[in-house]
Amino acid sequence: MKALLLLAVLLAGIWLWRQRGAAAKPPQPTKTPIQQDMLRCQQCGMHIPSNEAIDGQLGSYCCAEHLHLSEP
Ligand SMILES: [Zn+2]
């Protein structure tokens, strides 16, 4: 009977250890990229961040050169 009790305690110990092991697992890291508006250059089609884009009458451009090429 003592052996049975010992086995029960041992099994309980293993179960608790496994439960703890599962709980200790770190949560999956969720990568959230920094959301930034990307605009497309009307001249060359390159994507540029909105803060670097040059606004023209027809749309946005990557540089002043392309603004002048598209909108003379
Ligand atoms: Zn461009």
N, CA, C, O and the ligand as a Tripos MOL2 file, in Angstrom:
@<TRIPOS>MOLECULE
protein
  289   287    73     0     0
PROTEIN
NO_CHARGES

@<TRIPOS>ATOM
      1 N           0.8310   -1.2230    0.0000 N.3       1 MET1
      2 CA          0.0000    0.0000    0.0000 C.3       1 MET1
      3 C           0.8540    1.2560    0.0000 C.2       1 MET1
      4 O           0.5030    2.2590   -0.6220 O.2       1 MET1
      5 N           1.9800    1.1920    0.7050 N.am      2 LYS2
      6 CA          2.8960    2.3390    0.7710 C.3       2 LYS2
      7 C           3.4660    2.6540   -0.6130 C.2       2 LYS2
      8 O           3.6390    3.8100   -0.9970 O.2       2 LYS2
      9 N           3.7500    1.5660   -1.3480 N.am      3 ALA3
     10 CA          4.3220    1.7170   -2.6890 C.3       3 ALA3
     11 C           3.3330    2.4190   -3.6170 C.2       3 ALA3
     12 O           3.7240    3.2260   -4.4610 O.2       3 ALA3
     13 N           2.0540    2.1040   -3.4510 N.am      4 LEU4
     14 CA          0.9910    2.7000   -4.2690 C.3       4 LEU4
     15 C           0.8840    4.2070   -3.9940 C.2       4 LEU4
     16 O           0.7220    5.0150   -4.9080 O.2       4 LEU4
     17 N           0.9800    4.5570   -2.6970 N.am      5 LEU5
     18 CA          0.9120    5.9710   -2.2840 C.3       5 LEU5
     19 C           2.1070    6.7390   -2.8480 C.2       5 LEU5
     20 O           1.9810    7.8690   -3.3180 O.2       5 LEU5
     21 N           3.2570    6.0930   -2.7860 N.am      6 LEU6
     22 CA          4.4880    6.7000   -3.2980 C.3       6 LEU6
     23 C           4.3640    6.9440   -4.8000 C.2       6 LEU6
     24 O           4.7880    7.9790   -5.3130 O.2       6 LEU6
     25 N           3.7760    5.9730   -5.4910 N.am      7 LEU7
     26 CA          3.5840    6.0760   -6.9350 C.3       7 LEU7
     27 C           2.6290    7.2270   -7.2780 C.2       7 LEU7
     28 O           2.8370    7.9720   -8.2360 O.2       7 LEU7
     29 N           1.5650    7.3450   -6.4510 N.am      8 ALA8
     30 CA          0.5800    8.4130   -6.6600 C.3       8 ALA8
     31 C           1.2210    9.7800   -6.4740 C.2       8 ALA8
     32 O           0.9730   10.7040   -7.2490 O.2       8 ALA8
     33 N           2.0470    9.8990   -5.4400 N.am      9 VAL9
     34 CA          2.7520   11.1590   -5.1610 C.3       9 VAL9
     35 C           3.7150   11.4730   -6.2940 C.2       9 VAL9
     36 O           3.8410   12.6200   -6.7220 O.2       9 VAL9
     37 N           4.3860   10.4440   -6.7670 N.am     10 LEU10
     38 CA          5.3490   10.6110   -7.8510 C.3      10 LEU10
     39 C           4.6560   11.0770   -9.1370 C.2      10 LEU10
     40 O           5.1320   11.9710   -9.8360 O.2      10 LEU10
     41 N           3.5170   10.4380   -9.4210 N.am     11 LEU11
     42 CA          2.7400   10.7960  -10.6190 C.3      11 LEU11
     43 C           2.2110   12.2370  -10.5240 C.2      11 LEU11
     44 O           2.2200   12.9950  -11.4940 O.2      11 LEU11
     45 N           1.7520   12.5760   -9.3190 N.am     12 ALA12
     46 CA          1.2510   13.9360   -9.0910 C.3      12 ALA12
     47 C           2.3700   14.9530   -9.2840 C.2      12 ALA12
     48 O           2.1790   16.0330   -9.8440 O.2      12 ALA12
     49 N           3.5430   14.5620   -8.7970 N.am     13 GLY13
     50 CA          4.7130   15.4290   -8.9320 C.3      13 GLY13
     51 C           5.0770   15.6430  -10.3960 C.2      13 GLY13
     52 O           5.3740   16.7590  -10.8230 O.2      13 GLY13
     53 N           5.0460   14.5510  -11.1560 N.am     14 ILE14
     54 CA          5.3490   14.6390  -12.5950 C.3      14 ILE14
     55 C           4.3120   15.4980  -13.3040 C.2      14 ILE14
     56 O           4.6460   16.3130  -14.1640 O.2      14 ILE14
     57 N           3.0470   15.3050  -12.9330 N.am     15 TRP15
     58 CA          1.9540   16.0620  -13.5540 C.3      15 TRP15
     59 C           2.1220   17.5690  -13.2870 C.2      15 TRP15
     60 O           1.9720   18.4040  -14.1790 O.2      15 TRP15
     61 N           2.4380   17.8760  -12.0230 N.am     16 LEU16
     62 CA          2.6290   19.2820  -11.6440 C.3      16 LEU16
     63 C           3.8160   19.8930  -12.3790 C.2      16 LEU16
     64 O           3.7900   21.0470  -12.8050 O.2      16 LEU16
     65 N           4.8650   19.0690  -12.5120 N.am     17 TRP17
     66 CA          6.0860   19.5420  -13.1750 C.3      17 TRP17
     67 C           5.8080   19.8310  -14.6540 C.2      17 TRP17
     68 O           6.2980   20.8040  -15.2280 O.2      17 TRP17
     69 N           4.9940   18.9370  -15.2480 N.am     18 ARG18
     70 CA          4.6400   19.1190  -16.6650 C.3      18 ARG18
     71 C           3.7460   20.3370  -16.8650 C.2      18 ARG18
     72 O           3.8770   21.0750  -17.8420 O.2      18 ARG18
     73 N           2.8170   20.5310  -15.9000 N.am     19 GLN19
     74 CA          1.9190   21.6900  -15.9690 C.3      19 GLN19
     75 C           2.7070   22.9980  -15.9000 C.2      19 GLN19
     76 O           2.4420   23.9590  -16.6230 O.2      19 GLN19
     77 N           3.6840   22.9870  -14.9990 N.am     20 ARG20
     78 CA          4.5150   24.1730  -14.8220 C.3      20 ARG20
     79 C           5.3440   24.4340  -16.0730 C.2      20 ARG20
     80 O           5.5300   25.5740  -16.5000 O.2      20 ARG20
     81 N           5.8360   23.3360  -16.6450 N.am     21 GLY21
     82 CA          6.6430   23.4400  -17.8610 C.3      21 GLY21
     83 C           5.8560   24.0430  -19.0060 C.2      21 GLY21
     84 O           6.3790   24.8440  -19.7810 O.2      21 GLY21
     85 N           4.5850   23.6510  -19.1070 N.am     22 ALA22
     86 CA          3.7340   24.1800  -20.1780 C.3      22 ALA22
     87 C           3.4250   25.6530  -19.9600 C.2      22 ALA22
     88 O           3.3630   26.4400  -20.9040 O.2      22 ALA22
     89 N           3.2320   26.0090  -18.6840 N.am     23 ALA23
     90 CA          2.8960   27.3890  -18.3470 C.3      23 ALA23
     91 C           4.0920   28.3140  -18.5120 C.2      23 ALA23
     92 O           3.9450   29.4980  -18.8150 O.2      23 ALA23
     93 N           5.2990   27.7420  -18.3020 N.am     24 ALA24
     94 CA          6.5140   28.5480  -18.3820 C.3      24 ALA24
     95 C           6.8990   28.8950  -19.8190 C.2      24 ALA24
     96 O           7.7540   29.7490  -20.0550 O.2      24 ALA24
     97 N           6.2580   28.2240  -20.7720 N.am     25 LYS25
     98 CA          6.5820   28.5000  -22.1770 C.3      25 LYS25
     99 C           6.2990   29.9540  -22.5180 C.2      25 LYS25
    100 O           5.2140   30.4570  -22.2270 O.2      25 LYS25
    101 N           7.2440   30.6230  -23.1230 N.am     26 PRO26
    102 CA          7.0150   32.0340  -23.4570 C.3      26 PRO26
    103 C           5.9880   32.1710  -24.5710 C.2      26 PRO26
    104 O           5.9520   31.3570  -25.4940 O.2      26 PRO26
    105 N           5.1620   33.1940  -24.4850 N.am     27 PRO27
    106 CA          4.1460   33.3820  -25.5370 C.3      27 PRO27
    107 C           4.7930   33.7190  -26.8760 C.2      27 PRO27
    108 O           5.8590   34.3310  -26.9320 O.2      27 PRO27
    109 N           4.1380   33.3140  -27.9300 N.am     28 GLN28
    110 CA          4.6770   33.5620  -29.2660 C.3      28 GLN28
    111 C           4.8130   35.0690  -29.4990 C.2      28 GLN28
    112 O           3.8520   35.8220  -29.3500 O.2      28 GLN28
    113 N           5.9960   35.4810  -29.8570 N.am     29 PRO29
    114 CA          6.1570   36.9170  -30.1140 C.3      29 PRO29
    115 C           5.4300   37.3460  -31.3870 C.2      29 PRO29
    116 O           5.6100   36.7710  -32.4600 O.2      29 PRO29
    117 N           4.6220   38.3530  -31.2280 N.am     30 THR30
    118 CA          3.8670   38.8420  -32.3810 C.3      30 THR30
    119 C           4.5360   40.1070  -32.9050 C.2      30 THR30
    120 O           4.5100   41.1700  -32.2870 O.2      30 THR30
    121 N           5.1220   39.9350  -34.0540 N.am     31 LYS31
    122 CA          5.8360   41.0650  -34.6420 C.3      31 LYS31
    123 C           4.8520   42.0040  -35.3250 C.2      31 LYS31
    124 O           4.1670   41.6330  -36.2780 O.2      31 LYS31
    125 N           4.8000   43.2050  -34.8220 N.am     32 THR32
    126 CA          3.9410   44.2090  -35.4260 C.3      32 THR32
    127 C           4.8220   45.3020  -36.0290 C.2      32 THR32
    128 O           5.3770   46.1330  -35.3100 O.2      32 THR32
    129 N           4.9380   45.2910  -37.3300 N.am     33 PRO33
    130 CA          5.7720   46.3010  -37.9600 C.3      33 PRO33
    131 C           5.2000   47.6960  -37.7760 C.2      33 PRO33
    132 O           3.9850   47.8900  -37.7460 O.2      33 PRO33
    133 N           6.0700   48.6310  -37.6570 N.am     34 ILE34
    134 CA          5.6480   50.0220  -37.4630 C.3      34 ILE34
    135 C           4.8900   50.4690  -38.7130 C.2      34 ILE34
    136 O           5.4100   50.4960  -39.8280 O.2      34 ILE34
    137 N           3.6550   50.8100  -38.4600 N.am     35 GLN35
    138 CA          2.7980   51.1980  -39.5840 C.3      35 GLN35
    139 C           3.1730   52.5780  -40.0930 C.2      35 GLN35
    140 O           3.1200   53.5720  -39.3680 O.2      35 GLN35
    141 N           3.5490   52.6080  -41.3520 N.am     36 GLN36
    142 CA          3.8970   53.8830  -41.9710 C.3      36 GLN36
    143 C           3.2920   53.9280  -43.3570 C.2      36 GLN36
    144 O           3.3800   52.9700  -44.1260 O.2      36 GLN36
    145 N           2.6930   55.0280  -43.6550 N.am     37 ASP37
    146 CA          2.0560   55.1640  -44.9660 C.3      37 ASP37
    147 C           3.1150   55.2070  -46.0620 C.2      37 ASP37
    148 O           4.0410   56.0170  -46.0300 O.2      37 ASP37
    149 N           2.9490   54.3070  -47.0360 N.am     38 MET38
    150 CA          3.8670   54.2690  -48.1610 C.3      38 MET38
    151 C           3.1520   54.8400  -49.3820 C.2      38 MET38
    152 O           2.0300   54.4490  -49.7020 O.2      38 MET38
    153 N           3.8070   55.7460  -50.0390 N.am     39 LEU39
    154 CA          3.2260   56.3510  -51.2390 C.3      39 LEU39
    155 C           4.0380   55.9160  -52.4580 C.2      39 LEU39
    156 O           5.2330   55.6330  -52.3610 O.2      39 LEU39
    157 N           3.3790   55.8720  -53.5780 N.am     40 ARG40
    158 CA          4.0110   55.4270  -54.8070 C.3      40 ARG40
    159 C           4.3590   56.6470  -55.6540 C.2      40 ARG40
    160 O           3.5370   57.5380  -55.8710 O.2      40 ARG40
    161 N           5.5940   56.6550  -56.1200 N.am     41 CYS41
    162 CA          6.0370   57.7490  -56.9810 C.3      41 CYS41
    163 C           5.3110   57.6340  -58.3170 C.2      41 CYS41
    164 O           5.3040   56.5730  -58.9400 O.2      41 CYS41
    165 N           4.7070   58.7280  -58.7460 N.am     42 GLN42
    166 CA          3.9370   58.7270  -60.0000 C.3      42 GLN42
    167 C           4.8560   58.5850  -61.2220 C.2      42 GLN42
    168 O           4.3970   58.2120  -62.3020 O.2      42 GLN42
    169 N           6.1270   58.8760  -61.0540 N.am     43 GLN43
    170 CA          7.0620   58.8340  -62.1790 C.3      43 GLN43
    171 C           7.7450   57.4700  -62.3230 C.2      43 GLN43
    172 O           7.7100   56.8690  -63.3970 O.2      43 GLN43
    173 N           8.3560   56.9890  -61.2620 N.am     44 CYS44
    174 CA          9.1280   55.7420  -61.3620 C.3      44 CYS44
    175 C           8.4690   54.5550  -60.6600 C.2      44 CYS44
    176 O           8.9110   53.4180  -60.8260 O.2      44 CYS44
    177 N           7.4220   54.8050  -59.8820 N.am     45 GLY45
    178 CA          6.6980   53.7170  -59.2270 C.3      45 GLY45
    179 C           7.3220   53.2450  -57.9340 C.2      45 GLY45
    180 O           6.8520   52.2780  -57.3330 O.2      45 GLY45
    181 N           8.3700   53.9110  -57.5010 N.am     46 MET46
    182 CA          9.0410   53.5300  -56.2650 C.3      46 MET46
    183 C           8.1670   53.9050  -55.0640 C.2      46 MET46
    184 O           7.4930   54.9350  -55.0580 O.2      46 MET46
    185 N           8.2020   53.0370  -54.0510 N.am     47 HIS47
    186 CA          7.4280   53.3210  -52.8460 C.3      47 HIS47
    187 C           8.2770   54.0910  -51.8540 C.2      47 HIS47
    188 O           9.4060   53.7100  -51.5450 O.2      47 HIS47
    189 N           7.7240   55.1590  -51.3740 N.am     48 ILE48
    190 CA          8.4350   56.0270  -50.4320 C.3      48 ILE48
    191 C           7.5550   56.3130  -49.2280 C.2      48 ILE48
    192 O           6.3340   56.4130  -49.3530 O.2      48 ILE48
    193 N           8.1830   56.4470  -48.0470 N.am     49 PRO49
    194 CA          7.3930   56.8030  -46.8540 C.3      49 PRO49
    195 C           6.7530   58.1750  -47.0390 C.2      49 PRO49
    196 O           7.3440   59.0690  -47.6440 O.2      49 PRO49
    197 N           5.5520   58.3310  -46.5180 N.am     50 SER50
    198 CA          4.7960   59.5710  -46.7230 C.3      50 SER50
    199 C           5.5390   60.8210  -46.2450 C.2      50 SER50
    200 O           5.3560   61.9110  -46.7860 O.2      50 SER50
    201 N           6.3900   60.6390  -45.2110 N.am     51 ASN51
    202 CA          7.1050   61.8110  -44.6890 C.3      51 ASN51
    203 C           8.2760   62.2380  -45.5910 C.2      51 ASN51
    204 O           8.8130   63.3380  -45.4580 O.2      51 ASN51
    205 N           8.6620   61.3240  -46.5260 N.am     52 GLU52
    206 CA          9.7610   61.6570  -47.4460 C.3      52 GLU52
    207 C           9.2510   61.9700  -48.8460 C.2      52 GLU52
    208 O          10.0110   62.4140  -49.7060 O.2      52 GLU52
    209 N           7.9760   61.7380  -49.0660 N.am     53 ALA53
    210 CA          7.4010   61.9450  -50.3920 C.3      53 ALA53
    211 C           7.2240   63.4250  -50.6960 C.2      53 ALA53
    212 O           7.0110   64.2410  -49.7990 O.2      53 ALA53
    213 N           7.3170   63.7560  -51.9930 N.am     54 ILE54
    214 CA          7.0990   65.1330  -52.4360 C.3      54 ILE54
    215 C           5.7380   65.1680  -53.1190 C.2      54 ILE54
    216 O           5.4860   64.4380  -54.0770 O.2      54 ILE54
    217 N           4.8780   66.0200  -52.6120 N.am     55 ASP55
    218 CA          3.5220   66.0760  -53.1530 C.3      55 ASP55
    219 C           3.4400   66.9630  -54.3770 C.2      55 ASP55
    220 O           3.8880   68.1090  -54.3720 O.2      55 ASP55
    221 N           2.8650   66.4110  -55.4170 N.am     56 GLY56
    222 CA          2.6190   67.1720  -56.6360 C.3      56 GLY56
    223 C           1.1220   67.3090  -56.8330 C.2      56 GLY56
    224 O           0.3310   66.9010  -55.9830 O.2      56 GLY56
    225 N           0.7390   67.8900  -57.9650 N.am     57 GLN57
    226 CA         -0.6940   68.0740  -58.2350 C.3      57 GLN57
    227 C          -1.3490   66.7650  -58.6370 C.2      57 GLN57
    228 O          -2.5320   66.5510  -58.3720 O.2      57 GLN57
    229 N          -0.5810   65.8850  -59.2790 N.am     58 LEU58
    230 CA         -1.1270   64.6040  -59.7450 C.3      58 LEU58
    231 C          -0.9030   63.4580  -58.7640 C.2      58 LEU58
    232 O          -1.5210   62.4000  -58.8830 O.2      58 LEU58
    233 N          -0.0280   63.6720  -57.8080 N.am     59 GLY59
    234 CA          0.2500   62.6160  -56.8460 C.3      59 GLY59
    235 C           1.5490   62.8690  -56.1090 C.2      59 GLY59
    236 O           2.0150   64.0040  -56.0190 O.2      59 GLY59
    237 N           2.1290   61.8040  -55.5830 N.am     60 SER60
    238 CA          3.3580   61.9280  -54.8070 C.3      60 SER60
    239 C           4.5530   61.4480  -55.6170 C.2      60 SER60
    240 O           4.4250   60.6100  -56.5100 O.2      60 SER60
    241 N           5.7080   61.9950  -55.2900 N.am     61 TYR61
    242 CA          6.9440   61.6600  -56.0010 C.3      61 TYR61
    243 C           8.0590   61.3900  -55.0160 C.2      61 TYR61
    244 O           8.0360   61.8590  -53.8780 O.2      61 TYR61
    245 N           9.0500   60.6130  -55.4820 N.am     62 CYS62
    246 CA         10.1670   60.2540  -54.6090 C.3      62 CYS62
    247 C          11.1780   61.3860  -54.4970 C.2      62 CYS62
    248 O          11.8840   61.5060  -53.4960 O.2      62 CYS62
    249 N          11.2390   62.2030  -55.5210 N.am     63 CYS63
    250 CA         12.1840   63.3220  -55.4900 C.3      63 CYS63
    251 C          11.6520   64.4740  -56.3400 C.2      63 CYS63
    252 O          10.7300   64.2930  -57.1350 O.2      63 CYS63
    253 N          12.2180   65.6170  -56.1720 N.am     64 ALA64
    254 CA         11.7890   66.8240  -56.8900 C.3      64 ALA64
    255 C          11.9770   66.6530  -58.3940 C.2      64 ALA64
    256 O          11.2130   67.1970  -59.1910 O.2      64 ALA64
    257 N          12.9990   65.8950  -58.7730 N.am     65 GLU65
    258 CA         13.2910   65.6500  -60.1940 C.3      65 GLU65
    259 C          12.1220   64.9580  -60.8830 C.2      65 GLU65
    260 O          11.7110   65.3330  -61.9820 O.2      65 GLU65
    261 N          11.6050   63.9510  -60.2170 N.am     66 HIS66
    262 CA         10.4790   63.2050  -60.7850 C.3      66 HIS66
    263 C           9.1960   64.0270  -60.7820 C.2      66 HIS66
    264 O           8.3290   63.8370  -61.6350 O.2      66 HIS66
    265 N           9.0810   64.9280  -59.8350 N.am     67 LEU67
    266 CA          7.9230   65.8410  -59.7960 C.3      67 LEU67
    267 C           7.9560   66.7250  -61.0440 C.2      67 LEU67
    268 O           6.9320   66.9270  -61.6970 O.2      67 LEU67
    269 N           9.1370   67.2460  -61.3660 N.am     68 HIS68
    270 CA          9.2680   68.1320  -62.5210 C.3      68 HIS68
    271 C           9.1410   67.3700  -63.8370 C.2      68 HIS68
    272 O           8.6620   67.9190  -64.8300 O.2      68 HIS68
    273 N           9.5710   66.1030  -63.8480 N.am     69 LEU69
    274 CA          9.4620   65.2830  -65.0540 C.3      69 LEU69
    275 C           8.0060   64.9800  -65.3710 C.2      69 LEU69
    276 O           7.6070   64.9640  -66.5350 O.2      69 LEU69
    277 N           7.2160   64.7390  -64.3350 N.am     70 SER70
    278 CA          5.8170   64.3680  -64.5120 C.3      70 SER70
    279 C           4.9100   65.5850  -64.6340 C.2      70 SER70
    280 O           3.8940   65.5710  -65.3300 O.2      70 SER70
    281 N           5.3220   66.6460  -63.9230 N.am     71 GLU71
    282 CA          4.5030   67.8630  -63.9300 C.3      71 GLU71
    283 C           5.3750   69.0560  -64.3120 C.2      71 GLU71
    284 O           5.8500   69.7740  -63.4320 O.2      71 GLU71
    285 N           5.5900   69.2760  -65.5790 N.am     72 PRO72
    286 CA          6.4620   70.3710  -65.9830 C.3      72 PRO72
    287 C           5.8330   71.7500  -65.7310 C.2      72 PRO72
    288 O           6.4510   72.7730  -66.0220 O.2      72 PRO72
    289 ZN         10.4720   58.5770  -58.5950 Zn       73 ZN73
@<TRIPOS>BOND
     1     1     2 1
     2     2     3 1
     3     3     4 2
     4     3     5 am
     5     5     6 1
     6     6     7 1
     7     7     8 2
     8     7     9 am
     9     9    10 1
    10    10    11 1
    11    11    12 2
    12    11    13 am
    13    13    14 1
    14    14    15 1
    15    15    16 2
    16    15    17 am
    17    17    18 1
    18    18    19 1
    19    19    20 2
    20    19    21 am
    21    21    22 1
    22    22    23 1
    23    23    24 2
    24    23    25 am
    25    25    26 1
    26    26    27 1
    27    27    28 2
    28    27    29 am
    29    29    30 1
    30    30    31 1
    31    31    32 2
    32    31    33 am
    33    33    34 1
    34    34    35 1
    35    35    36 2
    36    35    37 am
    37    37    38 1
    38    38    39 1
    39    39    40 2
    40    39    41 am
    41    41    42 1
    42    42    43 1
    43    43    44 2
    44    43    45 am
    45    45    46 1
    46    46    47 1
    47    47    48 2
    48    47    49 am
    49    49    50 1
    50    50    51 1
    51    51    52 2
    52    51    53 am
    53    53    54 1
    54    54    55 1
    55    55    56 2
    56    55    57 am
    57    57    58 1
    58    58    59 1
    59    59    60 2
    60    59    61 am
    61    61    62 1
    62    62    63 1
    63    63    64 2
    64    63    65 am
    65    65    66 1
    66    66    67 1
    67    67    68 2
    68    67    69 am
    69    69    70 1
    70    70    71 1
    71    71    72 2
    72    71    73 am
    73    73    74 1
    74    74    75 1
    75    75    76 2
    76    75    77 am
    77    77    78 1
    78    78    79 1
    79    79    80 2
    80    79    81 am
    81    81    82 1
    82    82    83 1
    83    83    84 2
    84    83    85 am
    85    85    86 1
    86    86    87 1
    87    87    88 2
    88    87    89 am
    89    89    90 1
    90    90    91 1
    91    91    92 2
    92    91    93 am
    93    93    94 1
    94    94    95 1
    95    95    96 2
    96    95    97 am
    97    97    98 1
    98    98    99 1
    99    99   100 2
   100    99   101 am
   101   101   102 1
   102   102   103 1
   103   103   104 2
   104   103   105 am
   105   105   106 1
   106   106   107 1
   107   107   108 2
   108   107   109 am
   109   109   110 1
   110   110   111 1
   111   111   112 2
   112   111   113 am
   113   113   114 1
   114   114   115 1
   115   115   116 2
   116   115   117 am
   117   117   118 1
   118   118   119 1
   119   119   120 2
   120   119   121 am
   121   121   122 1
   122   122   123 1
   123   123   124 2
   124   123   125 am
   125   125   126 1
   126   126   127 1
   127   127   128 2
   128   127   129 am
   129   129   130 1
   130   130   131 1
   131   131   132 2
   132   131   133 am
   133   133   134 1
   134   134   135 1
   135   135   136 2
   136   135   137 am
   137   137   138 1
   138   138   139 1
   139   139   140 2
   140   139   141 am
   141   141   142 1
   142   142   143 1
   143   143   144 2
   144   143   145 am
   145   145   146 1
   146   146   147 1
   147   147   148 2
   148   147   149 am
   149   149   150 1
   150   150   151 1
   151   151   152 2
   152   151   153 am
   153   153   154 1
   154   154   155 1
   155   155   156 2
   156   155   157 am
   157   157   158 1
   158   158   159 1
   159   159   160 2
   160   159   161 am
   161   161   162 1
   162   162   163 1
   163   163   164 2
   164   163   165 am
   165   165   166 1
   166   166   167 1
   167   167   168 2
   168   167   169 am
   169   169   170 1
   170   170   171 1
   171   171   172 2
   172   171   173 am
   173   173   174 1
   174   174   175 1
   175   175   176 2
   176   175   177 am
   177   177   178 1
   178   178   179 1
   179   179   180 2
   180   179   181 am
   181   181   182 1
   182   182   183 1
   183   183   184 2
   184   183   185 am
   185   185   186 1
   186   186   187 1
   187   187   188 2
   188   187   189 am
   189   189   190 1
   190   190   191 1
   191   191   192 2
   192   191   193 am
   193   193   194 1
   194   194   195 1
   195   195   196 2
   196   195   197 am
   197   197   198 1
   198   198   199 1
   199   199   200 2
   200   199   201 am
   201   201   202 1
   202   202   203 1
   203   203   204 2
   204   203   205 am
   205   205   206 1
   206   206   207 1
   207   207   208 2
   208   207   209 am
   209   209   210 1
   210   210   211 1
   211   211   212 2
   212   211   213 am
   213   213   214 1
   214   214   215 1
   215   215   216 2
   216   215   217 am
   217   217   218 1
   218   218   219 1
   219   219   220 2
   220   219   221 am
   221   221   222 1
   222   222   223 1
   223   223   224 2
   224   223   225 am
   225   225   226 1
   226   226   227 1
   227   227   228 2
   228   227   229 am
   229   229   230 1
   230   230   231 1
   231   231   232 2
   232   231   233 am
   233   233   234 1
   234   234   235 1
   235   235   236 2
   236   235   237 am
   237   237   238 1
   238   238   239 1
   239   239   240 2
   240   239   241 am
   241   241   242 1
   242   242   243 1
   243   243   244 2
   244   243   245 am
   245   245   246 1
   246   246   247 1
   247   247   248 2
   248   247   249 am
   249   249   250 1
   250   250   251 1
   251   251   252 2
   252   251   253 am
   253   253   254 1
   254   254   255 1
   255   255   256 2
   256   255   257 am
   257   257   258 1
   258   258   259 1
   259   259   260 2
   260   259   261 am
   261   261   262 1
   262   262   263 1
   263   263   264 2
   264   263   265 am
   265   265   266 1
   266   266   267 1
   267   267   268 2
   268   267   269 am
   269   269   270 1
   270   270   271 1
   271   271   272 2
   272   271   273 am
   273   273   274 1
   274   274   275 1
   275   275   276 2
   276   275   277 am
   277   277   278 1
   278   278   279 1
   279   279   280 2
   280   279   281 am
   281   281   282 1
   282   282   283 1
   283   283   284 2
   284   283   285 am
   285   285   286 1
   286   286   287 1
   287   287   288 2
@<TRIPOS>SUBSTRUCTURE
     1 MET1         2 RESIDUE 1 A MET
     2 LYS2         6 RESIDUE 1 A LYS
     3 ALA3        10 RESIDUE 1 A ALA
     4 LEU4        14 RESIDUE 1 A LEU
     5 LEU5        18 RESIDUE 1 A LEU
     6 LEU6        22 RESIDUE 1 A LEU
     7 LEU7        26 RESIDUE 1 A LEU
     8 ALA8        30 RESIDUE 1 A ALA
     9 VAL9        34 RESIDUE 1 A VAL
    10 LEU10       38 RESIDUE 1 A LEU
    11 LEU11       42 RESIDUE 1 A LEU
    12 ALA12       46 RESIDUE 1 A ALA
    13 GLY13       50 RESIDUE 1 A GLY
    14 ILE14       54 RESIDUE 1 A ILE
    15 TRP15       58 RESIDUE 1 A TRP
    16 LEU16       62 RESIDUE 1 A LEU
    17 TRP17       66 RESIDUE 1 A TRP
    18 ARG18       70 RESIDUE 1 A ARG
    19 GLN19       74 RESIDUE 1 A GLN
    20 ARG20       78 RESIDUE 1 A ARG
    21 GLY21       82 RESIDUE 1 A GLY
    22 ALA22       86 RESIDUE 1 A ALA
    23 ALA23       90 RESIDUE 1 A ALA
    24 ALA24       94 RESIDUE 1 A ALA
    25 LYS25       98 RESIDUE 1 A LYS
    26 PRO26      102 RESIDUE 1 A PRO
    27 PRO27      106 RESIDUE 1 A PRO
    28 GLN28      110 RESIDUE 1 A GLN
    29 PRO29      114 RESIDUE 1 A PRO
    30 THR30      118 RESIDUE 1 A THR
    31 LYS31      122 RESIDUE 1 A LYS
    32 THR32      126 RESIDUE 1 A THR
    33 PRO33      130 RESIDUE 1 A PRO
    34 ILE34      134 RESIDUE 1 A ILE
    35 GLN35      138 RESIDUE 1 A GLN
    36 GLN36      142 RESIDUE 1 A GLN
    37 ASP37      146 RESIDUE 1 A ASP
    38 MET38      150 RESIDUE 1 A MET
    39 LEU39      154 RESIDUE 1 A LEU
    40 ARG40      158 RESIDUE 1 A ARG
    41 CYS41      162 RESIDUE 1 A CYS
    42 GLN42      166 RESIDUE 1 A GLN
    43 GLN43      170 RESIDUE 1 A GLN
    44 CYS44      174 RESIDUE 1 A CYS
    45 GLY45      178 RESIDUE 1 A GLY
    46 MET46      182 RESIDUE 1 A MET
    47 HIS47      186 RESIDUE 1 A HIS
    48 ILE48      190 RESIDUE 1 A ILE
    49 PRO49      194 RESIDUE 1 A PRO
    50 SER50      198 RESIDUE 1 A SER
    51 ASN51      202 RESIDUE 1 A ASN
    52 GLU52      206 RESIDUE 1 A GLU
    53 ALA53      210 RESIDUE 1 A ALA
    54 ILE54      214 RESIDUE 1 A ILE
    55 ASP55      218 RESIDUE 1 A ASP
    56 GLY56      222 RESIDUE 1 A GLY
    57 GLN57      226 RESIDUE 1 A GLN
    58 LEU58      230 RESIDUE 1 A LEU
    59 GLY59      234 RESIDUE 1 A GLY
    60 SER60      238 RESIDUE 1 A SER
    61 TYR61      242 RESIDUE 1 A TYR
    62 CYS62      246 RESIDUE 1 A CYS
    63 CYS63      250 RESIDUE 1 A CYS
    64 ALA64      254 RESIDUE 1 A ALA
    65 GLU65      258 RESIDUE 1 A GLU
    66 HIS66      262 RESIDUE 1 A HIS
    67 LEU67      266 RESIDUE 1 A LEU
    68 HIS68      270 RESIDUE 1 A HIS
    69 LEU69      274 RESIDUE 1 A LEU
    70 SER70      278 RESIDUE 1 A SER
    71 GLU71      282 RESIDUE 1 A GLU
    72 PRO72      286 RESIDUE 1 A PRO
    73 ZN73       289 GROUP 0 **** ****
